[in-house]
Amino acid sequence: MDLTMLWYLVPSIIMFAAGVYGFCTRKNMIALLLSLELMLNAADLNFVVFNRFLFPDMFEGMVFTLFAIAIAAAETAIAIAIIINIYREVGNTDINSVKQMKF
């Protein structure tokens, strides 16, 4: 592996690890959504880096990243709408409050 590729992969690994940690430890739905977005951005960075270093003349990694960004934007809009509706019903965005709603 080229040393220049490592300069891009290490921040991507750190971003993904921070996202996983945040997703596993947070109880607020907005914080969970931010952690999920952090993991998606780390994956997008990997798409671009691998495309740049493995296939420099092709743009598949860039295209995958654009689709992933579009899907992440749609997912975020839907998740925020769901979180707003839950906040209107329960009064907070705590995961434990949502678990109590199903009973």
N, C-alpha and C positions, 0 to 999 in steps of 0.2 A: 504494500500500500504506500502510495506516495505521501510524503510528509505534508504537502499542501492540502491533500484531501483530509488528512487528520485534523488540520486547523478548522475545517468545517464540520466534521463529524463529532468532535468533542463537544462543541456547544449544542449540537443537536441532541446528543445523549444527555447532556445536563438538562436541557429543556424538557425532554421526554420524562426523565426521572423526576423533575420537579412537578410535572403534570400528574404523574402517577401518585406521587406523595400527596399532593393537594387533593386529588380525587379520593384517595383512601382515608384521609384524615379530616376533611371538612364536612360539616353538617349543613351548611347553607347551600341552597340550590344554585345561587349565582356564583359562588366560589367553585362549585362542582363544574358549572358550565365553563368558567374561565380555565380551570385545570384541563378540561377536555379540549378546549381550543388550543391550549399550549401544547398538548400532545399532537394535535393535528398539524400545528405549525412545524413541529419538529419533524414529522413525517414528510411534510412538503419540502422542507429544507433538504432532507435526504434524497427525495426525488430529483431535485435540481442538481445536487452535488454528484450523485451517481451518473446522471445524464451528462453532466459537464465533463467528468473525468473518464467515463467509459465510452461514451459515444458523442464526441464533441461536435460532430457535424449534423447530428439529428436533434430534434426538438421534442421527443416523446416525453421526457421528464418535465419539460416546461408545460406541455399540454396537460399532463396528469395533474400538475400543480394547479393550473388554472381551474380545472374541473373540481379539484379538491377544495379550493378556495370558494368556488361557487356553491358547492354542496355544504360547506361549513357555514357560509352566510345564511343559506336557507334553513339549516338546522338551528342556528342561533336565533333566527327570527321566530321560528316555531317554538323553541324552548322558552324564549322570553315571554311569548304570549301565554304559554301554559303556566309559567311561573307567576305572571301577573294575575291570572284567573285563580290560582291557588292562594295567592296573597289576599285576594278579595274575599275568598271563602274563609280562610283560616286566620288571617291577620299577621302571619309571619311566613318566612321561607325556610323554616327548619325541616329537615328530612323526617324527624320523629313525628311532627305534626301531620305530615302527609301520610305516614304509616297508620296513624289513628283514624284517618278519614275513611279507610276502606271497611271499617267495622261498624 
